[in-house]
Amino acid sequence: MIKSFEWLKMDDGTEVYLRKWEKDGTKPEAVLHIAHGMAEHGERYEQFARFLVAKGIAVFANDHRGHGKTGEKAGLMGFFAEENGFDRVVADLYAVNCRIRSLYPGVPVFLLGHSMGSFLALRYCQIYGESIRGLIPSGTGGKGGRAVKLGKMLARLEMLRKGKRAPSPFLAGLVFAGYNRKIRNPKTLFDWLSRDEQTVRAYIDDPLCGFVCIASFYYDLFTGLELIRDPRLIRQIPKNLPVFFFSGTEDPVGGYAKEVKKMIRSLKESGMENVESRFFPGGRHEMLNEINREEVFETVYGWMERQIGALTEGNEKNAGTDEAT
């Protein structure tokens, strides 16, 4: 296996860190592009990436603006952009997608978004859905409606009070309040992430995880939550795009599966033809870092393999039709 990285320059001059896991000298049967979550980074997906590379799938994971090495280089963690931050990060994902397709022309690209990354990925599909062959939202959720409108209002007030670039412990507390509520005798503030204590400890000890984001970041986040729930925009997602949701039943971000099911229902009501899901009993927020992660890895890989098989079968049928004519 080869692990490498590069810096991609966006059209506004921002440099985005992109890591890659690939099999030496072998063309992959597919590529998985991972969009990580809030206050974390792409390096945390290495175990899953290594699993997929061994199966013949290359993995790419960029660090979003304000996160990981991208945020470090810019000198400001937890900040997207001065204007339209959410869609700016979505555009960054498309730039990465273009880079992947230039490296592997004709190879199907799948997009996996975790938590905040799932919100970005859902928005991505509203704008750039034709550029991928499958969407995999992990640990998605987040409330819509009044809660989001209130969040935007409070974020706007916080920006006026502290400035766009000031960290906001108040908004961080608002977003994460109560996430440990259903856990009996939690040992840390982040037990809601996983039942795997080593995973939780590694997150806490990682200086690039768990930081307090900037006031304007939360405004961008709430804006994104509005966009991905807009029925008019949901209808812009290609109807034939395969989608696979996976989540833990004890994930507070997904409302303990309730909010995930709402999103699934919204996609199906828009006319989407191929939407599947898997809920893992007892699982918390980071199913790729859970105590049953191997089962989760196999589940996601199995779904991808079915989609790759369907694409191959479709291409063979088209080739046969062309020969007949």
KEKE-3310 file (N, C-alpha, C; in steps of 0.2 Angstrom, whole numbers, plus 5000, padded with zeros to 4 digits):
npx = (5004:5002:5004:5001:5002:4995:4995:4981:4977:4964:4951:4951:4963:4966:4974:4971:4973:4976:4975:4980:4977:4982:4984:4999:5004:4992:4977:4963:4947:4937:4935:4935:4930:4932:4923:4926:4921:4915:4927:4938:4948:4955:4964:4960:4953:4961:4962:4950:4953:4964:4959:4950:4958:4965:4955:4955:4950:4954:4957:4953:4955:4952:4957:4945:4942:4948:4951:4961:4976:4974:4968:4978:4988:4982:4981:4970:4959:4943:4936:4927:4925:4925:4913:4898:4902:4899:4895:4907:4916:4910:4912:4926:4926:4922:4932:4942:4936:4937:4951:4953:4946:4954:4966:4961:4954:4938:4936:4924:4918:4915:4906:4909:4902:4904:4895:4896:4902:4893:4883:4889:4891:4878:4873:4883:4878:4867:4871:4883:4880:4880:4893:4898:4896:4889:4883:4887:4881:4886:4883:4874:4862:4855:4844:4831:4821:4813:4823:4835:4834:4834:4846:4854:4851:4856:4869:4872:4870:4881:4892:4891:4893:4906:4913:4917:4928:4930:4932:4918:4913:4900:4891:4896:4893:4880:4877:4882:4876:4870:4873:4879:4869:4861:4870:4875:4884:4896:4913:4920:4919:4916:4911:4900:4904:4909:4909:4921:4934:4947:4947:4940:4949:4960:4954:4952:4965:4971:4977:4971:4958:4942:4942:4936:4925:4924:4913:4907:4907:4897:4886:4887:4886:4873:4866:4869:4862:4849:4849:4851:4839:4829:4816:4814:4828:4832:4826:4834:4845:4852:4840:4843:4854:4863:4861:4868:4864:4871:4871:4872:4861:4862:4866:4867:4868:4861:4848:4846:4843:4831:4831:4839:4831:4821:4828:4830:4817:4814:4822:4817:4804:4806:4808:4819:4827:4835:4838:4846:4848:4857:4856:4865:4863:4865:4876:4886:4891:4902:4903:4912:4923:4919:4916:4913:4918:4924:4913:4906:4914:4914:4901:4899:4908:4902:4891:4896:4902:4891:4886:4896:4896:4884:4886:4896:4889:4879:4887:4892:4880:4877:4888:4886:4874:4878:4887:4877:4870)
npy = (4994:5011:5027:5043:5062:5078:5095:5104:5118:5130:5140:5152:5153:5146:5133:5116:5101:5085:5068:5052:5034:5021:5006:4999:5001:4996:4998:5004:4997:5005:5022:5029:5044:5053:5063:5071:5074:5087:5096:5087:5076:5070:5060:5051:5041:5031:5017:5011:5015:5007:4995:4995:4998:4986:4978:4982:4995:5012:5026:5043:5057:5073:5087:5098:5116:5125:5114:5100:5098:5107:5118:5121:5126:5137:5144:5146:5138:5129:5138:5142:5151:5169:5172:5163:5150:5137:5132:5135:5125:5114:5116:5114:5100:5096:5100:5091:5079:5081:5081:5067:5060:5064:5058:5044:5041:5036:5027:5023:5034:5036:5045:5047:5054:5059:5063:5081:5080:5073:5081:5091:5082:5078:5091:5093:5083:5089:5099:5094:5081:5072:5069:5058:5041:5035:5039:5040:5042:5044:5043:5054:5067:5079:5092:5101:5114:5125:5124:5125:5138:5146:5143:5149:5162:5165:5162:5173:5184:5181:5183:5196:5201:5195:5195:5188:5179:5174:5162:5152:5146:5146:5143:5131:5124:5124:5116:5104:5100:5089:5077:5066:5062:5050:5041:5030:5034:5042:5043:5053:5069:5065:5053:5049:5048:5035:5017:5012:5014:5017:5024:5035:5041:5043:5053:5064:5066:5071:5085:5091:5088:5090:5104:5121:5129:5143:5158:5161:5149:5141:5148:5145:5131:5129:5135:5126:5115:5120:5120:5107:5101:5107:5104:5108:5109:5096:5089:5091:5082:5068:5056:5043:5040:5030:5028:5025:5025:5024:5021:5022:5016:5022:5035:5052:5063:5059:5059:5047:5038:5043:5056:5053:5044:5052:5060:5050:5047:5059:5060:5048:5052:5062:5056:5048:5033:5023:5020:5015:5008:5006:5002:5001:4991:4998:5006:5020:5037:5037:5025:5019:5019:5011:4997:4987:4988:4981:4974:4984:4990:4979:4979:4992:4991:4980:4985:4995:4986:4980:4990:4993:4982:4983:4994:4989:4978:4986:4993:4983:4978:4989:4990:4978:4981:4991:4984:4976:4985)
npz = (5000:4996:5004:5003:5001:4995:4992:4987:4978:4980:4971:4977:4983:4994:5002:5002:5011:5005:5008:5003:5000:4992:4982:4977:4961:4955:4947:4954:4958:4962:4969:4985:4992:5006:5017:5031:5048:5060:5069:5068:5058:5042:5044:5054:5048:5044:5047:5042:5028:5025:5026:5015:5004:5004:4998:4985:4983:4981:4993:4997:5007:5011:5022:5028:5026:5040:5047:5053:5044:5034:5041:5051:5042:5037:5048:5057:5066:5064:5056:5041:5029:5024:5018:5013:5018:5020:5007:5001:5006:5001:4987:4988:4990:4978:4969:4974:4970:4956:4955:4958:4948:4937:4940:4940:4927:4922:4933:4945:4957:4974:4987:5004:5018:5035:5049:5051:5039:5032:5030:5022:5011:5007:5002:4992:4983:4979:4970:4963:4960:4949:4947:4955:4960:4970:4986:5003:5018:5034:5052:5051:5053:5064:5069:5060:5054:5067:5076:5069:5064:5075:5080:5069:5071:5084:5081:5073:5081:5090:5082:5079:5092:5096:5085:5068:5068:5080:5093:5099:5113:5119:5108:5104:5116:5115:5103:5106:5118:5130:5124:5130:5138:5138:5142:5154:5168:5162:5157:5151:5142:5129:5127:5120:5107:5104:5109:5111:5121:5119:5107:5110:5120:5111:5103:5112:5116:5104:5097:5086:5086:5093:5096:5099:5088:5077:5078:5066:5059:5065:5060:5047:5047:5052:5041:5031:5036:5034:5020:5016:5019:5012:5002:4988:4984:4987:4978:4967:4967:4959:4953:4951:4959:4969:4987:5003:5019:5035:5053:5071:5083:5095:5093:5097:5088:5077:5083:5089:5079:5074:5067:5056:5050:5046:5036:5027:5023:5017:5005:4999:4996:4987:4976:4974:4969:4974:4989:5003:5020:5036:5052:5067:5081:5097:5094:5094:5089:5080:5070:5062:5070:5080:5093:5085:5073:5062:5057:5053:5043:5034:5030:5024:5013:5007:5002:4993:4984:4978:4971:4962:4955:4949:4941:4932:4926:4919:4910:4902:4896:4889:4880:4873:4867:4858:4850:4844:4836)
capx = (5000:5006:5001:5004:4998:4997:4991:4977:4975:4957:4951:4952:4970:4966:4977:4968:4977:4973:4979:4978:4979:4982:4988:5005:5004:4986:4971:4958:4940:4933:4938:4931:4932:4929:4922:4926:4916:4917:4932:4942:4952:4954:4969:4956:4950:4966:4961:4945:4956:4968:4954:4947:4964:4966:4950:4955:4947:4958:4954:4956:4952:4955:4955:4941:4945:4948:4952:4967:4982:4972:4967:4984:4992:4979:4982:4964:4955:4936:4933:4927:4927:4921:4906:4896:4907:4897:4895:4914:4919:4907:4916:4932:4925:4921:4939:4945:4933:4940:4958:4953:4944:4960:4970:4958:4948:4933:4935:4919:4920:4909:4908:4906:4902:4903:4893:4896:4904:4887:4879:4892:4890:4871:4873:4887:4874:4862:4875:4887:4878:4882:4901:4899:4892:4886:4883:4887:4881:4888:4882:4870:4856:4854:4837:4829:4815:4814:4830:4840:4832:4836:4854:4857:4850:4861:4876:4873:4871:4887:4896:4890:4896:4913:4917:4917:4934:4931:4929:4912:4911:4893:4888:4899:4889:4873:4877:4884:4873:4866:4875:4881:4863:4858:4875:4876:4891:4901:4920:4923:4914:4915:4909:4895:4907:4910:4910:4928:4937:4954:4945:4938:4955:4964:4951:4953:4972:4973:4977:4967:4951:4938:4943:4930:4925:4923:4906:4904:4907:4891:4881:4888:4884:4866:4864:4870:4857:4843:4850:4850:4832:4825:4813:4816:4835:4833:4824:4840:4849:4850:4835:4846:4860:4863:4863:4868:4865:4873:4871:4871:4855:4863:4870:4863:4868:4855:4842:4845:4840:4825:4833:4842:4825:4818:4831:4829:4811:4814:4825:4813:4798:4808:4808:4825:4825:4840:4841:4846:4851:4858:4856:4868:4861:4870:4882:4886:4891:4907:4902:4919:4927:4915:4919:4911:4920:4925:4907:4904:4918:4912:4894:4900:4911:4898:4886:4900:4903:4885:4885:4901:4894:4878:4889:4899:4884:4876:4892:4892:4874:4878:4893:4882:4869:4882:4889:4872:4868)
capy = (5000:5018:5032:5050:5067:5083:5101:5107:5126:5132:5146:5158:5153:5142:5126:5110:5095:5079:5062:5046:5028:5017:5000:5000:4999:4993:5002:5002:4996:5011:5026:5032:5050:5054:5070:5070:5078:5093:5096:5081:5077:5064:5055:5047:5036:5027:5010:5010:5016:5002:4989:4996:4997:4978:4975:4985:5002:5018:5031:5050:5061:5080:5091:5104:5122:5126:5108:5097:5102:5113:5123:5123:5130:5144:5148:5147:5132:5130:5143:5140:5157:5175:5172:5157:5145:5130:5130:5135:5119:5109:5117:5111:5093:5095:5101:5085:5075:5082:5078:5060:5058:5065:5052:5038:5042:5030:5023:5026:5038:5036:5050:5046:5060:5058:5069:5087:5079:5070:5087:5093:5077:5079:5097:5091:5079:5094:5103:5090:5074:5068:5067:5052:5035:5033:5043:5036:5047:5041:5047:5060:5069:5086:5094:5106:5119:5130:5123:5128:5145:5148:5142:5154:5169:5165:5163:5180:5188:5179:5186:5204:5202:5193:5195:5182:5174:5173:5155:5152:5141:5146:5140:5124:5121:5123:5111:5097:5099:5083:5071:5061:5061:5043:5036:5029:5035:5043:5044:5059:5073:5063:5046:5048:5046:5027:5013:5010:5019:5019:5029:5041:5044:5046:5059:5069:5068:5073:5092:5093:5086:5093:5111:5125:5132:5150:5159:5161:5142:5139:5151:5141:5125:5130:5137:5120:5111:5122:5119:5100:5099:5111:5099:5110:5107:5089:5086:5092:5076:5063:5051:5036:5040:5025:5031:5021:5028:5019:5025:5018:5017:5026:5041:5057:5067:5057:5059:5040:5036:5047:5061:5049:5041:5058:5062:5045:5048:5065:5058:5044:5056:5066:5051:5044:5026:5018:5023:5010:5010:5000:5004:4996:4992:5000:5010:5028:5042:5035:5018:5017:5018:5007:4991:4982:4992:4977:4972:4990:4990:4974:4981:4997:4988:4975:4989:4997:4981:4979:4996:4993:4976:4985:4998:4984:4975:4991:4994:4977:4978:4995:4987:4973:4985:4995:4979:4973:4990)
capz = (5000:4996:5007:5001:5001:4991:4993:4982:4978:4978:4967:4981:4985:5000:5000:5005:5012:5003:5009:4998:5002:4986:4981:4973:4954:4953:4946:4959:4955:4964:4974:4990:4994:5013:5020:5038:5052:5063:5074:5067:5052:5038:5046:5058:5044:5041:5048:5037:5022:5024:5024:5008:4999:5003:4994:4979:4983:4984:4997:4997:5012:5012:5028:5027:5029:5047:5051:5052:5042:5031:5046:5053:5037:5037:5055:5060:5066:5065:5052:5034:5025:5026:5015:5010:5020:5019:5000:4999:5007:4996:4981:4989:4989:4970:4967:4976:4965:4949:4955:4959:4942:4933:4941:4938:4923:4921:4939:4949:4963:4979:4992:5011:5023:5042:5053:5047:5032:5028:5028:5016:5005:5004:4999:4986:4978:4976:4965:4959:4960:4943:4947:4959:4958:4976:4992:5009:5024:5041:5057:5049:5058:5065:5068:5056:5057:5072:5080:5065:5063:5082:5079:5065:5075:5090:5078:5070:5087:5093:5077:5081:5099:5097:5078:5064:5069:5088:5095:5103:5118:5120:5102:5105:5121:5112:5098:5109:5125:5131:5119:5134:5142:5139:5144:5161:5171:5157:5159:5148:5139:5122:5127:5115:5100:5103:5115:5111:5126:5116:5102:5114:5122:5106:5101:5117:5116:5098:5096:5080:5087:5099:5097:5099:5082:5076:5078:5059:5057:5067:5056:5041:5048:5052:5034:5028:5038:5030:5013:5014:5021:5007:4997:4982:4983:4988:4971:4962:4968:4953:4956:4951:4963:4975:4993:5009:5026:5041:5059:5077:5086:5101:5091:5098:5082:5073:5087:5091:5073:5072:5062:5050:5046:5043:5030:5022:5020:5012:4999:4995:4994:4981:4970:4973:4967:4977:4995:5008:5027:5041:5059:5071:5088:5102:5091:5095:5084:5075:5068:5059:5076:5086:5095:5080:5067:5057:5054:5049:5037:5029:5028:5019:5007:5003:4998:4987:4979:4974:4966:4957:4951:4945:4935:4927:4922:4915:4905:4898:4892:4884:4875:4869:4863:4853:4845:4840:4831)
cpx = (5004:5001:5004:4999:5000:4993:4987:4975:4968:4957:4952:4959:4971:4969:4974:4972:4973:4978:4976:4981:4977:4986:4993:5004:4998:4981:4966:4951:4935:4937:4933:4934:4928:4929:4921:4921:4919:4922:4936:4946:4952:4959:4965:4953:4955:4965:4956:4948:4960:4964:4952:4953:4965:4961:4950:4952:4952:4954:4957:4952:4956:4953:4951:4945:4943:4949:4958:4973:4980:4971:4973:4988:4989:4979:4976:4960:4947:4933:4933:4929:4923:4914:4904:4900:4905:4898:4903:4917:4916:4910:4923:4932:4925:4928:4943:4943:4936:4947:4958:4951:4950:4965:4968:4952:4944:4932:4929:4921:4914:4911:4905:4907:4900:4901:4892:4897:4898:4883:4882:4891:4883:4870:4877:4882:4869:4865:4879:4886:4880:4889:4902:4894:4889:4887:4882:4887:4882:4886:4878:4865:4856:4847:4837:4824:4817:4821:4835:4840:4835:4844:4857:4856:4855:4868:4877:4874:4878:4893:4897:4894:4903:4917:4917:4922:4935:4928:4923:4911:4904:4889:4890:4894:4882:4872:4878:4880:4869:4868:4877:4875:4861:4864:4876:4883:4896:4907:4923:4917:4912:4914:4904:4898:4907:4910:4917:4932:4944:4952:4944:4944:4959:4961:4953:4961:4975:4972:4973:4960:4948:4939:4936:4930:4923:4915:4903:4903:4900:4885:4881:4885:4876:4863:4864:4864:4850:4844:4848:4843:4827:4822:4814:4823:4836:4831:4829:4845:4847:4846:4838:4852:4859:4865:4863:4869:4867:4874:4871:4865:4855:4867:4865:4863:4862:4848:4840:4841:4834:4826:4836:4836:4821:4821:4830:4822:4810:4817:4820:4807:4800:4809:4814:4824:4829:4842:4840:4849:4852:4859:4859:4866:4866:4875:4881:4887:4896:4907:4909:4924:4924:4919:4918:4913:4921:4919:4904:4908:4916:4905:4895:4903:4907:4893:4890:4901:4897:4884:4890:4899:4888:4881:4892:4894:4881:4881:4892:4886:4875:4882:4890:4877:4872:4884:4883:4869:4874)
cpy = (5006:5023:5038:5056:5073:5089:5103:5114:5127:5138:5152:5158:5149:5135:5121:5104:5089:5073:5056:5040:5024:5011:5001:4997:4995:4998:5000:5001:5002:5016:5029:5038:5051:5061:5069:5075:5084:5092:5090:5082:5070:5058:5049:5041:5031:5019:5007:5010:5010:4995:4989:4995:4989:4975:4978:4992:5007:5023:5037:5053:5068:5082:5097:5110:5123:5120:5105:5101:5108:5119:5126:5127:5137:5148:5149:5141:5134:5136:5141:5146:5163:5175:5165:5151:5138:5128:5130:5128:5113:5110:5114:5103:5092:5095:5094:5080:5075:5080:5070:5057:5059:5060:5045:5039:5035:5026:5026:5028:5038:5041:5048:5052:5058:5064:5075:5085:5076:5076:5090:5089:5077:5085:5096:5088:5084:5098:5099:5083:5069:5066:5061:5047:5032:5038:5039:5040:5042:5046:5054:5062:5077:5088:5100:5111:5124:5130:5126:5136:5149:5148:5148:5161:5170:5166:5170:5184:5187:5183:5193:5205:5201:5194:5188:5177:5173:5166:5156:5146:5140:5142:5132:5120:5119:5117:5104:5096:5093:5077:5065:5059:5054:5038:5036:5030:5036:5045:5050:5063:5070:5055:5044:5047:5039:5024:5011:5016:5021:5025:5035:5045:5047:5052:5065:5071:5071:5081:5095:5090:5090:5100:5115:5129:5139:5152:5159:5154:5140:5142:5147:5134:5125:5131:5130:5115:5113:5120:5111:5097:5103:5106:5101:5108:5099:5086:5087:5086:5071:5058:5044:5035:5035:5029:5025:5024:5022:5024:5020:5020:5022:5033:5047:5062:5065:5056:5051:5037:5039:5052:5058:5047:5047:5060:5056:5046:5054:5063:5053:5048:5061:5062:5047:5036:5021:5020:5017:5012:5004:5004:4999:4996:4993:5005:5017:5031:5039:5028:5015:5016:5015:5001:4986:4985:4987:4975:4978:4991:4985:4976:4987:4995:4983:4979:4992:4992:4979:4984:4995:4987:4978:4990:4994:4981:4979:4992:4989:4976:4983:4993:4982:4976:4988:4990:4977:4978:4991)
cpz = (5000:4999:5005:5002:4996:4994:4987:4983:4976:4974:4971:4984:4991:4998:5005:5005:5010:5004:5005:5001:4995:4986:4976:4966:4951:4952:4950:4955:4957:4968:4979:4993:5001:5015:5027:5042:5056:5068:5074:5061:5048:5040:5051:5055:5041:5041:5043:5030:5020:5022:5017:5003:4998:4999:4987:4978:4985:4988:4997:5003:5013:5019:5026:5029:5036:5051:5049:5049:5037:5035:5049:5049:5037:5043:5059:5060:5067:5061:5044:5030:5027:5024:5012:5012:5019:5012:4997:5000:5003:4989:4982:4987:4981:4967:4968:4971:4958:4949:4955:4952:4936:4934:4939:4934:4922:4927:4943:4956:4968:4984:4999:5015:5030:5045:5049:5040:5028:5026:5022:5010:5003:5000:4992:4981:4975:4970:4960:4959:4955:4943:4952:4957:4964:4982:4998:5015:5030:5047:5056:5054:5058:5064:5063:5059:5061:5075:5076:5064:5070:5082:5075:5068:5080:5087:5076:5076:5090:5088:5078:5087:5099:5090:5075:5066:5076:5089:5099:5107:5119:5114:5102:5110:5119:5107:5102:5116:5125:5127:5124:5139:5143:5141:5151:5163:5166:5160:5157:5145:5132:5122:5122:5108:5099:5110:5116:5115:5123:5111:5105:5116:5117:5103:5105:5117:5109:5097:5091:5080:5093:5100:5096:5092:5082:5076:5071:5057:5059:5062:5049:5041:5048:5045:5030:5029:5035:5023:5012:5016:5016:5002:4990:4980:4983:4981:4966:4962:4962:4956:4956:4955:4969:4982:4999:5015:5031:5047:5065:5080:5092:5099:5092:5092:5078:5077:5088:5085:5070:5066:5056:5046:5043:5036:5025:5019:5015:5006:4995:4992:4988:4975:4969:4973:4971:4984:5000:5015:5031:5047:5064:5078:5093:5100:5092:5089:5078:5074:5065:5064:5082:5087:5090:5073:5061:5053:5050:5042:5031:5026:5022:5012:5003:4999:4992:4982:4975:4969:4961:4952:4946:4939:4930:4923:4917:4909:4900:4894:4887:4878:4871:4864:4857:4848:4841:4835:4826)
residu = (MET:ILE:LYS:SER:PHE:GLU:TRP:LEU:LYS:MET:ASP:ASP:GLY:THR:GLU:VAL:TYR:LEU:ARG:LYS:TRP:GLU:LYS:ASP:GLY:THR:LYS:PRO:GLU:ALA:VAL:LEU:HIS:ILE:ALA:HIS:GLY:MET:ALA:GLU:HIS:GLY:GLU:ARG:TYR:GLU:GLN:PHE:ALA:ARG:PHE:LEU:VAL:ALA:LYS:GLY:ILE:ALA:VAL:PHE:ALA:ASN:ASP:HIS:ARG:GLY:HIS:GLY:LYS:THR:GLY:GLU:LYS:ALA:GLY:LEU:MET:GLY:PHE:PHE:ALA:GLU:GLU:ASN:GLY:PHE:ASP:ARG:VAL:VAL:ALA:ASP:LEU:TYR:ALA:VAL:ASN:CYS:ARG:ILE:ARG:SER:LEU:TYR:PRO:GLY:VAL:PRO:VAL:PHE:LEU:LEU:GLY:HIS:SER:MET:GLY:SER:PHE:LEU:ALA:LEU:ARG:TYR:CYS:GLN:ILE:TYR:GLY:GLU:SER:ILE:ARG:GLY:LEU:ILE:PRO:SER:GLY:THR:GLY:GLY:LYS:GLY:GLY:ARG:ALA:VAL:LYS:LEU:GLY:LYS:MET:LEU:ALA:ARG:LEU:GLU:MET:LEU:ARG:LYS:GLY:LYS:ARG:ALA:PRO:SER:PRO:PHE:LEU:ALA:GLY:LEU:VAL:PHE:ALA:GLY:TYR:ASN:ARG:LYS:ILE:ARG:ASN:PRO:LYS:THR:LEU:PHE:ASP:TRP:LEU:SER:ARG:ASP:GLU:GLN:THR:VAL:ARG:ALA:TYR:ILE:ASP:ASP:PRO:LEU:CYS:GLY:PHE:VAL:CYS:ILE:ALA:SER:PHE:TYR:TYR:ASP:LEU:PHE:THR:GLY:LEU:GLU:LEU:ILE:ARG:ASP:PRO:ARG:LEU:ILE:ARG:GLN:ILE:PRO:LYS:ASN:LEU:PRO:VAL:PHE:PHE:PHE:SER:GLY:THR:GLU:ASP:PRO:VAL:GLY:GLY:TYR:ALA:LYS:GLU:VAL:LYS:LYS:MET:ILE:ARG:SER:LEU:LYS:GLU:SER:GLY:MET:GLU:ASN:VAL:GLU:SER:ARG:PHE:PHE:PRO:GLY:GLY:ARG:HIS:GLU:MET:LEU:ASN:GLU:ILE:ASN:ARG:GLU:GLU:VAL:PHE:GLU:THR:VAL:TYR:GLY:TRP:MET:GLU:ARG:GLN:ILE:GLY:ALA:LEU:THR:GLU:GLY:ASN:GLU:LYS:ASN:ALA:GLY:THR:ASP:GLU:ALA:THR)
# end
